[in-house]
Amino acid sequence: MLRRKFSGTAGFVFTLLVATNGQTGFAFTKTGTIYSTDGSQADVVAAIANAANGDTVGIPAGSFTWGAAGSSISLNKPITMKGAGTGQTFINLSATGPSWASGVIRIGSAASVINLTINGANSGNVAAFACGADGWKIAGVDFKGGTDSAYFVYVGAGSGLINNCNIAGGNGSTELIFGRGPADGWQTPPTMGTINATYIEDCTFSGSGYLTDANANAKFVVRFCTINGQQKVDGHGKASNTPARGVRHMEVYGNRWAAGGYYTAIELRGGTAMVFDNTALASDGGSWLILTEYGSTALWPNFGNRYQTPANYPVDDQIGVGMDPKVAASEPMYLWNNQRAGTAWPLTALAIPAAAITQYGSAYTMYDIVRSDRDYFVGAAPFNGTSGVGTGTAAQMRAITPTKKNVGFWVTDEGEWNSRHAGPDGRLYVWNGIAWSLKYTPFTYPHPNAMPRPTAPKSLRIAQ
């Protein structure tokens, strides 16, 4: 065991015993609450082991390979791991790095990773991050997906924030941000508009793939992101998930798809959601916004290898169905003010296969299972309370007495949640059959843990 000397903030000299996995002689130094490492995986692991809550472990400029032979770095205390900057500190994921929920960088606490570039592996399903706690943050990170299906972030549990990241998909099957939610997600009320979710905020995406795979019990928020490639926000239903539960809920708003072509931009297969103020450039059937139920389009073990037909309505965890025990249309999905090429973004659904129609005994479409004005409500203009979601002032809403229960109205002169916008930002009311009832206000933006966007200096002074 090696004794090393470090200088404290007050000039004191103290002795620290260093011993990690039987290795000694690490290069890190400590000044105050800052650990400076040589960037090697071993040295970073040693610095983390010795760091106290609130300390920062620094990674210098340079190129470093992490994750060989399934090894990982564990952030099991609330500290910050900080690079010298994107384009300066490069972490290369080993082709033999840990996959899926294991992850090369494991965040099991309210820890933060900021200011570095990660190059994805070119083999297997290696994950850059695996998160399993509340309060984690990944910010100011560039991720460049490899040629294989590398994950950027794999969320096994907990809530956290991914913000101001540049994330590039390596291929069409890459699931960049995968996540599950609490095991009791379907036994508890929805938590939309709160901090209890995986937040993806102010990020830029490029390349191809799945921006999200919001999986079993997941609670995801994707907001104010720019998508420059053919990537989709995906919320999975029960049919394809492990464990066999659908996504609990999603909030998708203020995002901009800047890529043209024919591709799916948003596909929601289950749970409930708030989807609004998203824009896409593609027109004439280009980028699709899909509401569907995979249990009706193929045979899945999660549904006993039988098609889910209108006879099974409500399908377990389908769009618009809420807490257990299931009550049809108890938590409808709301979509409004979404535009593609300057006009209302049309909804699309997958086709029902002939074998499912044969099983049911008569012809039907997806809209007989996931039905407008029952399981979801979509923006309507003009709005008179008979269908969909209206938009306008509180006075305009109160002047309408709907005839359809659960129609929605986005009130534009209430709800101050966006600190980058002067004045009210909007909130959603729903008609409960008797009166308008406040349903949803988005969570504070920017997220309280967000890393500020870089700003150009107002003036420069050259030191002599």
Backbone torsions as a table, in degrees:
resi	resn	phi	psi	omega
1	MET	NA	131.4	-173.8
2	LEU	-99.7	136.0	174.1
3	ARG	-96.3	124.3	179.2
4	ARG	-120.1	149.9	-179.9
5	LYS	-105.1	138.7	179.2
6	PHE	-132.5	150.6	178.3
7	SER	-94.0	129.9	178.3
8	GLY	-87.5	176.7	-175.8
9	THR	-66.5	-27.5	-177.6
10	ALA	-98.0	13.1	177.2
11	GLY	87.5	2.4	178.4
12	PHE	-73.3	152.8	174.8
13	VAL	-111.3	128.6	179.1
14	PHE	-133.2	162.5	-177.8
15	THR	-107.6	134.2	-178.6
16	LEU	-123.8	131.5	176.1
17	LEU	-86.2	124.4	-178.9
18	VAL	-111.8	122.5	176.0
19	ALA	-155.1	109.4	179.6
20	THR	-134.1	118.1	-179.6
21	ASN	53.2	33.7	176.8
22	GLY	79.0	2.7	-177.9
23	GLN	-98.1	149.3	177.8
24	THR	-136.0	171.6	175.9
25	GLY	79.8	32.9	-179.4
26	PHE	-70.6	157.4	-172.6
27	ALA	-91.9	-10.1	-173.0
28	PHE	-65.0	150.7	174.0
29	THR	-126.1	162.7	-176.8
30	LYS	-132.5	128.8	173.5
31	THR	-129.5	112.7	-175.5
32	GLY	63.3	-121.2	179.8
33	THR	-101.7	11.0	-175.7
34	ILE	-108.0	123.2	171.9
35	TYR	-99.4	127.8	176.2
36	SER	-107.2	120.2	-177.7
37	THR	-108.5	173.0	174.9
38	ASP	-91.0	2.7	176.7
39	GLY	89.4	-12.7	178.2
40	SER	-69.9	152.5	-178.5
41	GLN	-59.8	-42.5	-178.4
42	ALA	-62.7	-41.2	-178.2
43	ASP	-70.5	-37.1	177.7
44	VAL	-66.3	-42.6	177.5
45	VAL	-58.8	-43.8	-179.3
46	ALA	-65.1	-41.5	179.4
47	ALA	-64.2	-41.2	178.3
48	ILE	-62.8	-40.4	-179.5
49	ALA	-61.0	-31.9	-177.6
50	ASN	-94.9	-12.8	-177.0
51	ALA	-71.9	150.8	174.8
52	ALA	-101.8	164.1	177.7
53	ASN	-51.7	133.0	178.9
54	GLY	90.0	-9.0	179.3
55	ASP	-75.0	166.2	177.3
56	THR	-120.8	131.4	175.3
57	VAL	-106.6	115.3	-175.9
58	GLY	-93.6	143.6	175.9
59	ILE	-118.4	124.9	-173.1
60	PRO	-75.7	173.3	171.4
61	ALA	-63.2	145.8	-178.5
62	GLY	140.4	-177.3	-178.3
63	SER	-121.0	127.3	-174.0
64	PHE	-136.3	142.9	178.5
65	THR	-106.6	127.6	179.8
66	TRP	-123.6	152.3	171.4
67	GLY	97.8	4.6	-177.7
68	ALA	-58.0	141.6	176.4
69	ALA	57.5	34.2	177.0
70	GLY	76.4	12.6	-178.5
71	SER	-78.4	162.9	-176.3
72	SER	-149.4	169.7	172.5
73	ILE	-115.0	129.8	-175.5
74	SER	-111.7	119.0	174.3
75	LEU	-97.3	86.5	-173.6
76	ASN	-102.1	18.6	176.3
77	LYS	-147.4	156.2	-176.5
78	PRO	-74.8	81.6	178.1
79	ILE	-125.6	175.5	177.4
80	THR	-116.2	130.0	171.8
81	MET	-105.2	119.3	-167.8
82	LYS	-128.5	127.2	174.7
83	GLY	-86.2	175.8	178.8
84	ALA	-77.1	-12.0	179.3
85	GLY	140.1	156.0	174.7
86	THR	-65.5	141.7	-175.8
87	GLY	79.6	1.8	176.9
88	GLN	-123.0	-49.1	176.1
89	THR	-100.4	119.7	-178.6
90	PHE	-116.2	122.6	173.6
91	ILE	-107.2	118.5	179.2
92	ASN	-99.4	122.1	179.4
93	LEU	-77.4	127.8	179.3
94	SER	-67.0	145.1	176.4
95	ALA	-63.8	-18.1	177.7
96	THR	-103.7	18.3	-179.5
97	GLY	-70.8	164.1	-178.6
98	PRO	-67.3	146.3	-174.6
99	SER	-106.1	163.5	171.6
100	TRP	50.1	-124.3	-173.1
101	ALA	-72.5	-6.5	177.8
102	SER	-77.0	-63.8	173.5
103	GLY	78.5	144.8	177.0
104	VAL	-73.0	-42.0	176.1
105	ILE	-112.0	111.4	-176.6
106	ARG	-101.1	121.7	-179.2
107	ILE	-108.4	106.4	-177.3
108	GLY	-115.0	28.2	-178.7
109	SER	-159.6	-175.4	176.3
110	ALA	-82.6	60.8	-178.1
111	ALA	-101.5	163.2	-178.4
112	SER	-127.2	145.1	172.4
113	VAL	-127.3	123.8	-173.3
114	ILE	-140.5	155.4	164.2
115	ASN	63.5	58.0	174.8
116	LEU	-158.0	170.4	176.9
117	THR	-114.4	135.6	177.8
118	ILE	-118.8	126.6	175.5
119	ASN	-99.2	121.4	-177.3
120	GLY	-65.9	156.6	177.7
121	ALA	-73.7	159.4	178.5
122	ASN	-107.9	28.0	-179.4
123	SER	-154.2	133.4	173.9
124	GLY	68.1	-165.9	-177.6
125	ASN	-105.6	50.8	-179.1
126	VAL	-64.8	133.3	179.8
127	ALA	-106.7	131.4	176.3
128	ALA	-66.7	-47.4	-178.1
129	PHE	-126.2	143.1	169.0
130	ALA	-127.7	119.6	-173.8
131	CYS	-114.0	135.6	-177.9
132	GLY	-147.0	42.4	-178.5
133	ALA	-153.7	175.7	174.5
134	ASP	-95.9	145.7	171.7
135	GLY	87.7	9.7	179.2
136	TRP	-75.7	159.6	179.7
137	LYS	-144.6	136.0	172.4
138	ILE	-126.3	114.3	-171.2
139	ALA	-142.6	146.1	178.2
140	GLY	61.2	37.8	-178.9
141	VAL	-115.3	132.0	171.1
142	ASP	-96.3	131.5	177.1
143	PHE	-122.5	126.5	179.6
144	LYS	-115.9	102.7	-176.8
145	GLY	-61.3	143.1	177.1
146	GLY	-76.2	-172.8	-178.9
147	THR	-75.7	-14.7	177.3
148	ASP	-101.4	-169.2	-171.4
149	SER	-90.5	56.1	-180.0
150	ALA	-68.8	142.1	175.2
151	TYR	-91.4	144.8	170.3
152	PHE	-83.9	-58.1	179.9
153	VAL	-132.0	131.8	176.1
154	TYR	-117.9	108.5	-177.0
155	VAL	-96.3	112.9	178.4
156	GLY	-89.3	-29.0	-179.0
157	ALA	-168.4	166.2	174.7
158	GLY	86.6	178.2	-179.9
159	SER	-125.9	148.2	-177.6
160	GLY	-167.6	-167.0	-171.3
161	LEU	-137.2	133.9	169.7
162	ILE	-119.6	112.1	-176.7
163	ASN	-141.0	150.5	179.8
164	ASN	52.9	42.6	177.0
165	CYS	-108.7	149.0	171.4
166	ASN	-107.0	117.2	-167.3
167	ILE	-126.2	119.7	-176.8
168	ALA	-113.5	125.7	177.1
169	GLY	-81.1	143.5	-177.4
170	GLY	-86.6	-31.1	178.7
171	ASN	-160.0	174.5	-173.4
172	GLY	-64.3	-21.8	-178.9
173	SER	-97.3	1.2	179.5
174	THR	-66.4	127.6	174.3
175	GLU	-103.6	95.5	-169.1
176	LEU	-66.8	-45.6	-179.5
177	ILE	-127.0	106.0	-178.2
178	PHE	-104.3	143.8	179.5
179	GLY	-158.0	146.9	170.1
180	ARG	-117.4	167.9	-178.8
181	GLY	-121.9	-170.8	-177.3
182	PRO	-63.0	143.9	-176.5
183	ALA	-60.5	-25.6	-180.0
184	ASP	-97.4	19.0	-175.4
185	GLY	-55.1	-37.4	-177.5
186	TRP	-89.7	-0.7	176.1
187	GLN	-105.5	1.7	-178.3
188	THR	-127.6	156.6	-179.2
189	PRO	-62.9	158.2	177.3
190	PRO	-64.7	153.4	-178.8
191	THR	-120.7	27.0	179.5
192	MET	-59.0	142.4	-178.0
193	GLY	85.3	7.9	178.3
194	THR	-119.4	177.3	-179.3
195	ILE	-75.1	-9.4	-172.7
196	ASN	-81.6	72.2	-179.6
197	ALA	-166.2	169.2	168.0
198	THR	-88.3	114.6	-178.4
199	TYR	-97.9	129.5	174.9
200	ILE	-119.5	108.9	-163.5
201	GLU	-136.9	133.3	175.0
202	ASP	55.3	37.3	178.0
203	CYS	-102.7	158.4	175.5
204	THR	-118.4	128.6	-178.0
205	PHE	-114.5	144.5	176.4
206	SER	-143.3	174.8	-176.1
207	GLY	75.4	-157.0	-176.9
208	SER	-126.0	167.3	177.3
209	GLY	129.8	-166.2	176.7
210	TYR	-94.8	117.4	173.1
211	LEU	-60.9	-46.1	175.3
212	THR	-132.4	150.6	160.3
213	ASP	-123.1	88.4	177.5
214	ALA	-80.2	104.7	-167.3
215	ASN	-99.7	-152.1	-171.7
216	ALA	-53.0	125.5	175.5
217	ASN	66.0	7.3	-171.7
218	ALA	-67.2	150.5	172.8
219	LYS	-129.0	107.7	-173.8
220	PHE	-122.1	144.4	171.1
221	VAL	-126.8	124.1	175.3
222	VAL	-119.5	113.2	-174.8
223	ARG	-143.5	141.4	174.5
224	PHE	55.7	42.2	176.2
225	CYS	-105.9	157.5	175.3
226	THR	-114.1	127.6	-177.6
227	ILE	-114.9	107.9	-175.3
228	ASN	-94.7	-6.9	178.2
229	GLY	-119.7	178.9	180.0
230	GLN	-83.2	81.8	-178.3
231	GLN	-126.1	151.7	-178.4
232	LYS	-124.1	145.3	167.2
233	VAL	-83.3	120.2	-172.1
234	ASP	-125.0	125.4	173.4
235	GLY	-113.5	112.3	-172.4
236	HIS	-81.9	145.2	174.0
237	GLY	-90.7	-176.6	-177.6
238	LYS	-60.2	-34.7	-171.3
239	ALA	-52.0	-44.2	-171.0
240	SER	-109.0	10.3	-172.5
241	ASN	-99.6	156.5	172.2
242	THR	-132.1	120.6	-5.3
243	PRO	-64.5	174.6	-170.8
244	ALA	-79.4	68.7	172.2
245	ARG	-137.8	151.8	179.4
246	GLY	-82.2	171.4	170.5
247	VAL	-58.3	138.2	-177.5
248	ARG	-76.9	-54.6	173.5
249	HIS	-163.5	158.3	-179.6
250	MET	-135.8	148.9	171.6
251	GLU	-125.3	119.9	-175.0
252	VAL	-130.6	106.4	-175.3
253	TYR	-153.3	150.5	176.1
254	GLY	70.2	18.8	-178.5
255	ASN	-94.8	155.1	-177.7
256	ARG	-128.7	116.5	173.2
257	TRP	-91.3	115.0	-174.4
258	ALA	-103.6	3.9	-179.6
259	ALA	-94.3	143.7	173.8
260	GLY	-93.9	-178.1	177.5
261	GLY	104.0	-176.5	-176.9
262	TYR	-104.6	110.0	-177.6
263	TYR	-163.8	164.7	177.1
264	THR	-89.3	123.1	178.9
265	ALA	-93.1	-41.0	178.4
266	ILE	-136.9	127.0	175.5
267	GLU	-132.7	117.1	-179.0
268	LEU	-115.6	125.9	-172.8
269	ARG	-117.3	0.1	-178.1
270	GLY	-175.9	174.4	176.5
271	GLY	70.3	-162.7	175.9
272	THR	-117.5	169.3	-175.7
273	ALA	-164.9	160.4	167.7
274	MET	-120.6	117.6	-175.1
275	VAL	-129.7	112.0	-174.1
276	PHE	-156.4	156.6	175.3
277	ASP	57.1	32.1	173.6
278	ASN	-96.4	148.8	179.4
279	THR	-131.2	150.1	175.9
280	ALA	-140.0	150.2	-177.7
281	LEU	-85.9	-36.2	-171.2
282	ALA	-64.0	143.8	178.6
283	SER	-130.1	179.5	177.8
284	ASP	54.6	49.3	177.1
285	GLY	82.1	18.7	-176.2
286	GLY	-71.5	-87.1	-177.2
287	SER	-90.6	131.1	-171.8
288	TRP	-103.1	144.0	170.3
289	LEU	-112.3	108.4	-169.4
290	ILE	-110.7	130.5	167.9
291	LEU	-114.2	124.9	-172.3
292	THR	-156.1	178.1	175.7
293	GLU	-139.5	108.1	-176.0
294	TYR	-65.2	-24.5	177.4
295	GLY	-63.8	-15.1	179.5
296	SER	-98.7	-8.3	-174.6
297	THR	-109.0	-10.5	-179.5
298	ALA	-159.8	170.3	178.2
299	LEU	-91.4	126.3	-177.0
300	TRP	-130.1	138.5	176.3
301	PRO	-57.3	-32.8	-179.6
302	ASN	-63.6	-17.3	175.2
303	PHE	-117.3	29.0	176.8
304	GLY	64.0	25.4	-179.7
305	ASN	55.1	37.7	172.8
306	ARG	-127.7	141.4	177.3
307	TYR	-64.0	142.0	173.5
308	GLN	-92.3	117.6	-173.5
309	THR	-115.7	178.9	175.6
310	PRO	-56.0	-21.9	177.1
311	ALA	-68.0	-19.6	-178.8
312	ASN	-97.5	2.6	-177.9
313	TYR	-65.9	134.8	-2.8
314	PRO	-80.3	132.6	175.8
315	VAL	-66.0	140.2	-175.4
316	ASP	-56.6	124.6	177.4
317	ASP	65.1	18.4	-179.7
318	GLN	-70.2	172.4	177.3
319	ILE	-56.3	128.5	174.3
320	GLY	88.6	-2.8	-179.3
321	VAL	-104.7	132.0	-171.6
322	GLY	-101.4	-141.2	-170.8
323	MET	-54.5	156.4	170.2
324	ASP	-75.4	142.8	-8.5
325	PRO	-70.5	149.9	-171.6
326	LYS	-67.8	137.3	172.7
327	VAL	-128.0	123.9	-175.4
328	ALA	-53.3	131.8	175.4
329	ALA	56.5	32.2	-177.7
330	SER	-78.7	-21.5	177.7
331	GLU	-137.0	75.9	-178.2
332	PRO	-61.6	158.8	175.0
333	MET	-94.7	144.3	-179.3
334	TYR	-123.6	131.7	-178.9
335	LEU	-134.9	125.8	-178.9
336	TRP	-155.1	156.3	176.8
337	ASN	56.3	31.4	173.8
338	ASN	-95.9	131.6	-175.1
339	GLN	-129.1	142.6	173.3
340	ARG	-126.1	120.0	-178.0
341	ALA	55.1	37.0	172.5
342	GLY	85.2	1.0	176.9
343	THR	-127.0	169.9	-178.3
344	ALA	-56.2	131.0	-177.4
345	TRP	-74.2	113.2	-177.3
346	PRO	-70.9	148.4	176.8
347	LEU	-88.7	148.7	179.7
348	THR	-128.8	151.8	175.4
349	ALA	-135.6	151.5	177.8
350	LEU	-74.6	152.9	-178.6
351	ALA	-76.6	151.7	176.3
352	ILE	-87.2	127.2	-179.6
353	PRO	-70.4	155.6	-178.2
354	ALA	-59.0	-36.3	-177.9
355	ALA	-64.3	-34.2	178.2
356	ALA	-69.1	-39.4	177.8
357	ILE	-64.6	-38.9	176.7
358	THR	-62.9	-43.2	178.6
359	GLN	-61.1	-40.1	-177.7
360	TYR	-74.3	-35.4	177.9
361	GLY	103.3	-5.0	176.3
362	SER	-160.0	162.8	-176.0
363	ALA	-72.2	144.4	175.1
364	TYR	-158.3	169.2	178.6
365	THR	-122.3	174.3	178.1
366	MET	-59.1	-30.5	-177.8
367	TYR	-72.4	-6.0	171.1
368	ASP	-84.0	-13.3	177.5
369	ILE	-105.6	-48.6	176.9
370	VAL	-108.0	96.3	-166.4
371	ARG	-108.2	136.9	175.5
372	SER	-63.8	144.3	-179.7
373	ASP	63.1	19.4	171.5
374	ARG	-137.0	-62.3	-179.2
375	ASP	-92.9	-23.2	174.9
376	TYR	-149.5	155.6	178.0
377	PHE	-127.5	132.0	-175.0
378	VAL	-119.3	151.8	-176.3
379	GLY	-50.7	137.1	-179.5
380	ALA	-132.4	134.9	176.7
381	ALA	-144.0	121.7	-1.7
382	PRO	-72.3	159.5	-179.1
383	PHE	-112.2	127.8	179.9
384	ASN	-125.3	9.0	177.0
385	GLY	90.3	5.9	178.9
386	THR	-98.7	-11.8	-173.6
387	SER	-166.2	144.8	165.6
388	GLY	72.8	-147.5	-175.6
389	VAL	-130.0	129.2	175.3
390	GLY	-97.8	167.0	178.4
391	THR	-137.2	134.3	178.7
392	GLY	163.4	-164.9	-177.4
393	THR	-80.5	166.2	177.7
394	ALA	-61.1	-37.9	179.3
395	ALA	-64.0	-39.8	178.2
396	GLN	-65.3	-39.2	177.6
397	MET	-62.6	-47.1	-175.3
398	ARG	-67.1	-18.4	177.9
399	ALA	-78.7	-6.7	-177.7
400	ILE	-108.9	129.8	171.9
401	THR	-109.6	100.1	-174.6
402	PRO	-64.8	155.5	172.8
403	THR	-105.9	-4.2	-178.4
404	LYS	-118.8	121.3	178.5
405	LYS	-66.5	144.1	176.2
406	ASN	77.7	2.3	171.1
407	VAL	-61.4	154.4	-175.9
408	GLY	-117.1	163.9	176.2
409	PHE	-146.8	121.7	177.8
410	TRP	-88.3	107.1	-177.5
411	VAL	-85.1	119.8	-171.6
412	THR	-88.2	-11.8	-178.5
413	ASP	-110.4	26.3	174.1
414	GLU	-138.0	163.9	172.8
415	GLY	81.1	93.1	177.5
416	GLU	-102.4	95.3	-178.5
417	TRP	-122.1	-14.2	-178.2
418	ASN	-103.5	102.7	-174.9
419	SER	-71.9	-9.6	177.5
420	ARG	-92.1	4.8	-178.6
421	HIS	-127.1	128.7	-179.6
422	ALA	-77.7	127.8	177.7
423	GLY	92.3	-176.4	-175.9
424	PRO	-61.7	149.5	-174.8
425	ASP	-117.5	-9.4	176.9
426	GLY	107.3	148.9	171.4
427	ARG	-157.2	158.7	-170.6
428	LEU	-102.6	130.3	171.5
429	TYR	-108.6	153.0	178.2
430	VAL	-130.2	140.7	178.2
431	TRP	-81.3	117.8	-176.0
432	ASN	-91.8	10.0	-179.2
433	GLY	102.1	-17.8	-179.8
434	ILE	-126.4	-40.2	-175.7
435	ALA	-152.0	166.4	172.5
436	TRP	-76.6	129.9	-177.4
437	SER	-124.0	133.0	178.9
438	LEU	-63.2	125.0	-176.3
439	LYS	-106.0	-41.2	-166.4
440	TYR	-158.1	132.0	168.5
441	THR	-127.7	125.1	179.9
442	PRO	-57.8	155.2	178.9
443	PHE	-70.2	154.3	-179.8
444	THR	-47.3	132.7	177.0
445	TYR	-128.0	134.2	-3.4
446	PRO	-64.7	159.0	175.5
447	HIS	-54.0	139.5	-177.9
448	PRO	-54.9	-26.0	-179.5
449	ASN	-97.5	8.1	-175.1
450	ALA	-66.4	144.6	172.9
451	MET	-84.9	128.5	-177.7
452	PRO	-57.1	148.7	174.9
453	ARG	-66.0	142.4	176.4
454	PRO	-61.7	139.2	178.0
455	THR	-123.1	145.6	178.5
456	ALA	-71.7	141.8	178.1
457	PRO	-63.8	142.7	179.8
458	LYS	-73.1	-28.5	179.3
459	SER	-153.4	152.8	179.4
460	LEU	-118.8	140.0	176.7
461	ARG	-130.7	124.6	-179.3
462	ILE	-86.3	120.2	179.5
463	ALA	-75.1	136.0	-179.6
464	GLN	-89.6	NA	NA
